[in-house]
Amino acid sequence: MKIAKSPTRVRILKSASLLFYRKGVRAVSMDDVAEAANVTKMTVYQHFRSKEALLLDTLRARHVERQTRLAKYIASTAHLPPAQRLGSIFDWLYELWSHSDWRGCPFVNAATEMASQTDAVRKLALESKVALRNLLQELAKDTGIDDPARTADALLLLIEGATTIAMLEQDAKAALRAKAVALSMFRAPETQKDMATM
């Protein structure tokens, strides 16, 4: 019986997640995962019935980790004015994208690569985007913006576009350019001051 949080299962998940992200899903075999996790291939299959199941669980784990890290970051910005707090998400993205091993959105990467094989990955990727959009909407409400839902939609589209540009240009500063655009949407006095310093 699979133990959800067993050290072996966690090690397999982390190893597979890293391999899938760095090399692509199709380029990674279960043998590769077993070797990276320092377990047998049989052990991998004892915890994950298939490569697809393993991929989905790595994406679920990434989603939980991202939500936890982002929630912690948002909590640390409680002292900022609402508009600046919402805009600071782009600072968080800039820091994330500045890491040398960043290769774009793992959810979109996996969904694109697996589009012809399974719809489950696409659905999971969409869930992660909806969760981000919901967070943006909650933060937008605090700014007093007339239509928080529409603002959240616009910000999510801005983030997704900036993610693509940052990956293609290999330059995390796309996040900062996107932040400037986002702040201009709010038209609050404090945001205009922020834009002047960029």
C-alpha positions in Angstrom: 0.0 0.0 0.0 1.3 3.4 -0.9 2.2 5.7 2.0 1.5 9.2 0.9 4.4 10.9 2.7 7.0 8.1 2.9 10.6 9.3 2.5 11.1 7.1 -0.5 8.0 8.4 -2.3 9.0 12.0 -1.6 12.5 11.3 -3.0 11.0 9.8 -6.1 8.7 12.7 -6.6 11.4 15.3 -6.2 13.8 13.4 -8.5 11.1 13.0 -11.2 9.9 16.6 -10.9 13.5 17.9 -11.5 14.1 15.5 -14.4 10.8 16.3 -16.1 11.4 20.0 -15.8 15.0 20.0 -17.0 14.8 17.4 -19.8 11.1 17.3 -20.7 8.6 14.5 -19.9 9.2 12.4 -23.0 12.9 12.4 -22.6 12.8 10.9 -19.1 12.2 7.2 -18.5 11.2 5.5 -15.4 14.7 4.0 -15.3 16.1 7.6 -15.2 13.8 8.4 -12.3 14.8 5.3 -10.4 18.5 6.1 -10.9 18.1 9.7 -9.9 16.1 8.7 -6.8 18.6 5.9 -6.0 15.9 3.2 -5.9 14.9 0.3 -8.2 12.5 0.7 -11.1 10.2 -1.7 -9.3 10.2 0.6 -6.3 9.1 3.5 -8.5 6.2 1.4 -9.8 5.2 0.4 -6.3 4.6 4.1 -5.6 3.4 5.2 -9.0 1.4 2.9 -11.3 2.6 4.7 -14.5 4.7 7.6 -15.8 1.5 9.7 -16.3 0.5 9.1 -12.6 4.0 10.1 -11.6 3.9 13.3 -13.7 0.5 14.3 -12.4 1.7 13.9 -8.8 4.9 15.9 -9.5 2.7 18.7 -10.8 0.4 18.5 -7.9 3.4 18.8 -5.6 4.7 21.7 -7.5 1.3 23.4 -7.3 1.1 23.0 -3.5 4.7 24.2 -3.1 4.1 27.3 -5.3 0.9 28.2 -3.5 2.6 27.9 -0.1 5.6 30.0 -1.2 3.4 32.6 -2.8 1.1 32.8 0.2 4.1 33.3 2.5 5.4 36.1 0.2 2.1 37.8 0.0 1.9 37.7 3.8 5.2 39.5 4.0 3.9 42.4 1.9 1.0 43.2 4.3 2.6 46.5 5.1 2.4 47.8 1.5 -0.4 49.8 0.1 -2.9 47.5 -1.7 -1.9 48.5 -5.3 1.8 48.0 -4.5 1.0 44.8 -2.8 -0.7 43.4 -5.9 2.1 44.7 -8.1 4.7 43.1 -5.9 3.7 39.6 -7.3 5.8 40.6 -10.3 8.8 41.1 -7.9 8.2 37.6 -6.6 8.1 36.3 -10.2 11.3 38.2 -11.0 13.1 36.5 -8.2 11.7 33.1 -9.3 12.7 33.6 -12.9 16.2 34.8 -12.0 17.2 31.3 -10.9 19.7 29.7 -13.4 17.6 26.5 -13.6 14.3 28.3 -14.5 12.9 27.0 -17.8 9.5 28.5 -18.0 6.2 27.4 -16.4 6.4 23.7 -15.5 2.6 23.4 -15.9 2.4 24.9 -19.4 5.6 23.0 -20.4 4.1 19.6 -19.4 0.6 20.4 -20.8 2.1 21.4 -24.2 4.4 18.4 -24.4 1.7 15.9 -23.4 -1.2 17.5 -25.3 -1.5 14.6 -27.8 -1.4 11.9 -25.1 -3.5 13.0 -22.2 -5.9 15.8 -21.2 -5.3 15.2 -17.5 -2.1 17.3 -17.5 -3.9 20.2 -19.2 -6.7 20.2 -16.7 -4.2 20.2 -13.8 -2.2 23.1 -15.4 -5.5 25.0 -15.8 -6.3 24.4 -12.1 -3.0 26.0 -11.2 -3.7 29.1 -13.4 -7.2 29.4 -11.9 -5.8 29.3 -8.4 -3.4 32.1 -9.3 -6.2 34.1 -10.9 -8.3 33.7 -7.8 -5.5 35.1 -5.6 -5.1 38.0 -8.0 -8.8 38.8 -7.7 -8.7 38.7 -3.9 -5.8 41.2 -3.9 -7.4 43.3 -6.5 -10.5 43.7 -4.3 -8.3 45.3 -1.6 -7.2 48.0 -4.1 -10.7 49.4 -4.6 -10.6 48.6 -8.3 -14.1 48.7 -9.8 -13.9 45.3 -11.5 -11.5 43.0 -9.6 -12.5 39.9 -11.7 -11.6 41.7 -14.9 -8.4 43.0 -13.4 -7.4 39.5 -12.3 -8.0 38.2 -15.8 -5.8 41.0 -17.3 -3.1 40.4 -14.8 -3.1 36.6 -15.4 -2.8 37.3 -19.1 0.0 39.7 -18.4 1.9 37.2 -16.3 1.5 34.4 -18.8 2.8 36.7 -21.6 5.7 37.8 -19.5 6.5 34.2 -18.6 6.9 33.4 -22.3 9.0 36.4 -23.1 11.2 35.8 -20.1 11.8 32.2 -21.2 12.5 33.1 -24.8 14.7 36.1 -24.0 16.3 34.3 -21.1 15.8 37.5 -19.1 13.8 37.7 -15.9 13.4 41.5 -16.3 10.3 40.7 -18.4 8.6 40.5 -15.0 9.6 44.0 -14.1 8.4 45.3 -17.4 5.1 43.5 -16.8 5.0 45.1 -13.3 5.2 48.6 -14.9 2.3 47.8 -17.1 0.3 46.3 -14.2 0.9 49.4 -12.0 -0.3 51.7 -14.8 -3.6 49.8 -14.8 -4.3 50.8 -11.2 -3.8 54.6 -11.7 -3.2 55.1 -8.0 -0.9 58.0 -6.9 1.6 55.6 -5.2 1.9 53.4 -8.2 2.7 56.3 -10.5 5.6 57.2 -8.1 6.8 53.5 -8.4 6.7 53.7 -12.1 8.8 56.8 -12.2 11.7 55.0 -10.5 11.8 52.1 -13.0 
